[in-house]
Amino acid sequence: MPGDLAGRGEQRIVIHRKGGNPPWIYGERIRIEGGDEGIIHASPDDFVRITVAEDARHEGRAGTGACIYYPSGEIVHSSLPYTCFEWLEIKGGDGDAMVECKAGGIAVENCIIHDNEFIEDGGAGIEITAADIVVRNSIIYNTQSHGVIAVGPNTSASIRNVTVFNAGDCGIDVRDGASLCIQNCISMASQVNDFRKWFAEWVNCSNNMSSDGSAPGINYLRNKSSSNQFFSIAPGNENFHLKSGSDAIDKGTAIQEQDDVDIDGFSRQDLWSGTNSWDIGADEAIYLTDIVFSEGAYAHYNESGTLAFKAVIPDYVSSVKLTPSGPEGVTFKVNGRDPLEPVSISSSPMQITVEALCGGISFPFIFTVTQNEDYAICVNPDAQGLNNGTSWPDAYTDLQSALNDAAQNGKEIWIAEGNYTPSMLADPSDPRSATFMLRQGMEIVGSFAGIAGETRQSRMGSLYYSYLSGDINGDDHTGSSWPLPAEFIDDNAYHVLTITGNNGAASIYIEGVSIVLGNADGSGKNAIGAGVFNTQCAPQFVLCLFWKNFAKSNGGGMFNGGNAYFEKCGFSKNLCQSGNGMGIYNEKCIPVFEGCIFDQNGDNGSSVIETSTRGAAMYNNGSKPKISNSIFYRNEAKSNGGAICNETSNVSIINCTFTDNESAKRGGAIASDQNSRAIIKNSILWRDAAGASFEIDGPATVSFSCIWGGYEGEGNIAEDPHFRDINSAVGFNRKYGDDDDGLILSPESPCIDAGTSSGAPHKDIVKIERPYGSTVDMGAYEYIAIASGDIQFGMVRKDGSFEVLPTTPIINYVLHGEYIRIYSFSKLARVVKALVEKSDYTKNKSYIYTDVIATDANNNPLPGAKWVRIGLYKVGEEGGKLVFQSMTASEGKPVLFVANTRFQNWNNPYAHVIYMLEGSKILSRTPYSQF
């Protein structure tokens, strides 16, 4: 057995495969003894580890890896403290036991011990006669006496996640003054008892299973059939992996030890489960970490032990795609095929089988998909109906009720505009531990108006007005500044959303919500991630706003410990008191940010709260973020990195815009330590101030970018980028992402056509195709000039012809909203006509929209006026321009002008309704992002 020295104070003996037939059987025994002639000193830092080379490890079954076989006596013996035996298959022997633990601190891990020979009073699997012994994640079967026996007044051991089968006496036995802690263990088919104590003690036993009535401790499972648990108990073909339907699945307790893996080496904490529980026994049955379902939501459930999922999809969806993932070494099939092609839904409900293949075994998961028009759960705090979530009139008024419903029924959750506060307590003794707890497969979509008949395709609500709020007592509105005084927020939730799961799990989807007013001012994890606390999951956030969250330590807006994905999300006005990453803190992950806005994180106004933070918008620790088409504006760090700070991290930045960020020390835009690197391309970093350096501090590779103060690299420039309005990034309408944004390039900008197409995103932040000119522009916006022309108001005659009218009649008084229907058929109804420049981007459009608002003579919106979006249909050409109008002879809605703001509503089913007054003007925008 060749050996090597590995690690300080550790002598490691590694067993490799060898020649022969079969090539993995060793006719040898292992004896480790102390004393003058042996190793005389051993401690937890100075020990012997007997292990198996990685390519010679077993696959959780006998005969699949290196095996130690000896026909007589004990096979493995140690009288030296702190010896570890791992990954061994041990077979044969006719001594008192196959494995003898005769010194303190010995560990037996991930071993298969089986089929010993009988002698009188002998024939055990493992015999323990010392203190502090650990046996875990191991299988012992076909022993002539005991599976595991502990004997003697000074003997103690912890037996965890062990499977014992067919012991000639007792499966797990403690006697003569010894004590055993037994957790998550299976002992079955023993000739006397599966578990027994004889003048001895069981200590803290729990979650054990037996085929008789002897399983000790709390949460036990007794009198279970062994044939229902394992793949095979046939003599000579034993396979103790848990099969589908096993009673042991999800019935264990999470021991939370970092080195606990199952018999195959898979981390129990990483494997997907519908609960936080482990399985009982040596095997963790679920070889599945995640399923990404093309239609979004699904629920995992155990029905009579069946590992199954269910989803309700829209009745118009005819096919779905399931993308399963699992630990290394696990492969999948969907309905017997590679999971690449969508599965056609031919009936409803329909079962789809996802098959996990590992170590020569197959594990099925049943996915039941039902087509139904009722595929969503509705939530509206103002609903007055049955409060069951089945429709907008009968919507749940509480989001937690919808989460509970979704976890059972596999539906999407739709939430209307309104304020939602969490009620589920992570700690029953602490009301501030209230949080929205999300699990894999859940999908939340906000920004609905909550109107009967409203669907996802016809949402009528306002973006970001579905608030998930940490203000659980509803008293924060009484404050006027941010951050609010402590007396307003010291009762807020530590985390608004909590997401825990498996690294890489991407099946949680959240869209169109604002996550606000979390206050993580506690200790430990309650001091980080006020808006969202995410560990080991890769949720998807689309069109979400992380706004006004406060953390005592790291991650005001979000603490992110997984490979999360963010599209068109905003991080604004989040704060940390003494930690890092006021917008977001990324911990050992690879997140992706596309078209995101980081705005005014770290700006604490006139507050007395002092902040001392690195990376105001984003702090990366051991991470590799990928950032594109994003804006970092007016973020402020009291230390390094006005926008981004990197520690042992590599950040990729392409087509982004940084301006007016500020740090008190290093890196007005970006600061990195010497173990990090920022790779920057096609970006603008302009007017970002720092106390001791300019835009970039620390290792960086910069190309085709506009850098204030200049920076070495191919294609870089240092000229004024000529933004449209650097002092108003959000533009006139106070919203990012449309054609009035202040950081759009002006026609004279040197950044136009100055980037490179290599690696550039195909579209910009407002979805304009790149490149528009000869090559890609620098920054988040691709410059494009599309004039909308003048808007005229008129009417359509019965023959479809258009007549321009010189006046705009206004309805001065409306008694009821239903009257709008009457007026829409009257002579007061009007049509909007828009003339649009003809180009490659507009010529093929048959439908566009324009936004209209009433202003005073100085183009300031009237008090109470709102932008109204009007749909326009192409009806022809005029003077070389395309003609679009709000009605044709057969379709579209007319336009009404009212003097009452109450009825202003562009979603009115009968007409577009615009509020204006006599003498006011109409301002219009035709966003180029739609072309």
Secondary structure, 3 states (H helix, E strand, C coil): CCEEECCCCEEEEEECCCCCCCCCEECCCEEECCCCCCCCCCECCEEEEEEECHHHCCCCCCCCCCEEEECCCCCEEECCCCEEEECCEEEECCCCEEEEECCCCCEEECCEEECCCCCCCCCEEEEECCCCEEEECCEEEEECCCCEEEECCCCEEEEECCEEEEECCEEEEEECCCEEEEECCEEECCCCEEEEEECCEECCCECCEECCCCCCCECCECCCCHHHCEEECCCCCCEEEECCCCCCCCCCCCCCCCCCECCCCCECCCCCCCCCCCCCCCCCCCCCCEEEECCCCCEEEEECCEEEEEEEECCCCCEECEEEECCCCCEEEECCECCCCCEECCCCCEEEEEEEEECCEEEEEEEEEEECCCCEEEECCCCCCCCCCCCCCCCECCHHHHHHHHHHHCCEEEEECEEECCCCECCCCCHHHECEEECCCCEEEEEECCCCCCCHHHCCCCCCCEEEECCCCCCHHHCCCCCCCHHHHCCCCCCCEEEEEEEEECCCEEECCEEECCEECCCHHHHCCCCEEEEEECCEEECCEEECCEECCCCCCEEEECCCEEECCEEECCEECCCECCCEEEECCCCEEECCEEECCCCCCCCCCCCCCECCCEEEECCCCEEECCEEECCEECCCCCCEEEECCEEEEECCEEECCEECCCCCCEEECCCCEEEEECCEEECCEECCCCCEECCEEEECCEECCCCCCCCCECCCCCECCCCCCCCCCCCCCCCCCCCCECCCCCCCCCCCCCCCCCECCCCCECCCCCCCCCCCCCCCCCCCCCEEEEEECCCCCEEECCCCCCECCCCCCCHHHHHCCCCCCEEEEEEEECCCCCCCCCEEEEEEEEECCCCCECCCCCCEEEEEEEEEEECCEEEEECECCCCECCEEEECCHHHCECCCCCCEEEECCCCCEEEEECCHHHC
